[in-house]
Amino acid sequence: MSKVIDRNLIVGLDIGTSQVKAVVGELLEDGDISIVGVGTQAARGMDKGGVNDLDLVGQSVKRAIEELELMADCRVSSVFMSISGRHVQCQNENGMVPINNKEVTQEDVDNVIHAARSVPIAAERRLLHVLPQEYTIDVQEGIKNPIGMSGVRMEAKAHIVTCADDMAKNLVKCVERCGLTSDHMIFSALASSYAILTEDEKELGVCVVDIGGGTIDMVIYTDGVIRHTAVIPVAGNQITSDIAKIFRTPIGYAEEIKINYACALKDMVSMEETIEVHSVGGRPSRTMSRHTLAEVIEPRYQELFELAQEEIRSSGLEEQIAAGIVLTGGTAKMEGAVEFAEEIFHMPVRVGQARSVKGLAEYVEDPAYATAVGLLHYGKDLVQTKNTNKNASGESLWKRVHSWFKGEF
């Protein structure tokens, strides 16, 4: 068996439009995650979260995994994957069941969630997540944990996230071509929220705006639970394309200029600052004003933020986001992005970085790693839930055996 099993490791694989990021974390005895390896490669064959070329994506994934394995001294066999793209959709549904034995058990909770998820879903779509929001027992509403409570009838509200089945299968194929299996597929913004949000923010109401290379992934929390998710199919690559076209420089150099010199607000840049811009076709490099660069970038950032604001307003939850906006993803770390976002959204904005990890934490402090680290947190919760259920099942069996012996003898 792989060393991953022996060392109790969890691997998160974020196949983005611009980069493939793989992170491996060791699950410690105290329940924390220790980062032990990271692998990053430029993504090839991806467009707006979808696979355009299986071979190219597979090669990018393979290189990222090999880099991770070398750093962590392990052999990876399975991964938790992220998924994004305009095909990701959400809906809120209700389910209702009678309560057995007048007291709510885990079986009743499972049944009411199953009732909520039993809405018709098109054959070409795949169910990604069923996220419970709150429960109602008879006339008492807003219950977070109904187990042990008395009543006759229970209702549950749940947030359901689906994706195009073919899109998900293509991502899995890329991973399988590298000799790996997919443990679970998680919506990118949901994974990011696991890594960057505090419980206080979730309770007050917060919106995660994950701005990657090809998509803006969003998730809105109020009262501690997810209410809305969305994907907007424009993001950071549009900025790189604008720089390349206007400054007549190759895409690779345009990306370097964006990372090293760009600013989202032109008022924050001095008129005297200059940058060197490579030309195409062997022509000599030119010196350009950094203020001019900011003038090119600012309208694009305004467009991105206004699209996100429009999505928030259409969800009907704008007035409930008291904790404000948390920006994350590679495009969120640009100078001036937070200040500009506060002007657009008219609410508090911060940049979200991965938190609650140990070990090589400095390797994943970049907001671009929020999704990959969030996959580790998601995987940890899944493993712990399975272990809890297994122990509960074992205890239940022992109680039945024990009562049988008491009855017989």
Secondary structure, 3 states (H helix, E strand, C coil): CCHHHHCCEEEEEEECCCEEEEEEEEECCCCCEEEEEEEEEECCCEECCEECCHHHHHHHHHHHHHHHHHHHCCCCCEEEEEECCCCCEEEEEEEEEECHHHECCHHHHHHHHHHHHCCCCCCCEEEEEEEEEEEEECCEEEECCCCCCECCEEEEEEEEEEEEHHHHHHHHHHHHCCCCEEEEEEEHHHHHHHHHCCHHHHHHCEEEEEECCCCEEEEEEECCEEEEEEEECCCHHHHHHHHHHHCCCCHHHHHHHHHHHCECCHHHCCCCCEEEECCCCCCCCEEEEHHHHHHHHHHHHHHHHHHHHHHHHHHCCHHHCCCCEEEECHHHHCECHHHHHHHHHCCCEEECCCCCEEECHHHHCCHHHHHHHHHHHHHHHHHHHHHHHHHHHHHHHHHHHHHHHHHHC
